[in-house]
Structures are given as structure tokens and as C-alpha cells.
């Protein structure tokens, strides 16, 4: 598959990781390279994300690639809360892989309810 990164992705202020339909990492933006520096940073390009995840995450990710379902969650580690949005992306109306966008959640977030 021919993949061309979007120019705005590199310096976007959240971690963006893009993989193909089999889990091979096609893109890590600057923020993702920093977050994953202990795991290889930019050297993870071309590796399979399934190999980077222990169970039960490995099985969850494999299932997501198979079912092409979006996954959204919060993760708290050492009192830092992070938001994760993992969604399929498509090229020419064909499933092409997943995009993960993640970022640290600030302590106070305004919540507006519109009726």
C-alpha cells in the first residue's frame, strides 16, 4: 500500500501513530516518538505494533484489526491521565489500518452541555 503522511501530523501536539491493516507502523509523529523513546522511538517505524504489546493488549489490538472497530479509553498511570482514540482509516473506501491519537488530559476540563 502506498502511504503518504499528511504534513500537519508531524508537529501536532498529541501523539499520532498510524499502522497498516496488518499492524505495521507507518508513521509516528514527533510527540509519539518522544512517548515511545524507551521502546525505540522513531525506530519503531516498520515494526508490527502487535509485537510491542503484551497480553491482553495484543489480543485486543488483533481483534480491532479484524473487526475494524473504534476503541476509546482513558488510562491513568502515576496520577497522569491520558486519553486514547484508536480508529480505522480507509483508502479508496478500503480498510487501510488504524490511527491512534493520544494525549495527556489536563486536571480541569470544561464540560458544556448544549440543549
Secondary structure as UniProt FT lines:
FT   TURN            7..11
FT   STRAND          15..20
FT   TURN            21..22
FT   STRAND          24..28
FT   HELIX           30..35
FT   HELIX           37..39
FT   HELIX           41..44
FT   TURN            45..46
FT   HELIX           49..52
FT   TURN            55..56
FT   HELIX           57..67
FT   STRAND          71..77
FT   TURN            78..79
FT   STRAND          80..91
FT   TURN            92..93
FT   STRAND          94..104
//
